[in-house]
Amino acid sequence: MNDSFGGINMSAAKRSMDRDSLFLKAVLRFPNTKAEHEVRIRNVSAGGLMAEIPTDALRGEPVEIKLRSIGWVSGHIAWVTDRRVGIAFDHPINPKDARKPVNAGVMDLPPYLQRLNTTPPAPGKLRRV
C-alpha cells in the first residue's frame, strides 16, 4: 500500500495533525534515580510529547512527567537528539487538558460553589449569608 499522495507522505502528515504545538513547562522525573528536572514541552499528543531537557537521557529509559491540569504521567524515552527527547506515554492522555489554565478548576464549578472559593471576611467582621 502506498501512503503518499502527490509526493506527500500521508502517514507523516496525519501524525503532525494529531499533535498540539505549544510551549509549557513541566517537571520530568527519572524514577530510577529520583532526579527531577524542569523541562519545556514543545508539542503533545494523546500518546506522547516532545520536550527540551537540561540533562542526558537514554532511549528506552523510564520517565514520569508532571503536566499541569493532568498530573504525573508515566512513559519512556522514545528518541533523543540535541537536548530534545520524545516521550511515549504508557497510557493515552487528553492533550487538551495540558492547555487548561492552572486556575481553570474554579471557573468549571457551578456559581454556588465558586463563592466557596473566595477569601474569608476579616476577623471581627460578619459576613451576610
Stockholm file with secondary structure:
# STOCKHOLM 1.0

chainA/1-129         MNDSFGGINMSAAKRSMDRDSLFLKAVLRFPNTKAEHEVRIRNVSAGGLMAEIPTDALRGEPVEIKLRSIGWVSGHIAWVTDRRVGIAFDHPINPKDARKPVNAGVMDLPPYLQRLNTTPPAPGKLRRV
#=GR chainA/1-129 SS CCCEETTEEHHHHHHHHTCEEEEEEEEEEETTTTEEEEEEEEEECSSEEEEECSSCCCTTCEEEEEETTTEEEEEEEEEEETTEEEEEESSCCCGGGGGSCTTHHHHTSCHHHHGGGSCCCCTTCCCCC
#=GC SS_cons         CCCEETTEEHHHHHHHHTCEEEEEEEEEEETTTTEEEEEEEEEECSSEEEEECSSCCCTTCEEEEEETTTEEEEEEEEEEETTEEEEEESSCCCGGGGGSCTTHHHHTSCHHHHGGGSCCCCTTCCCCC
//
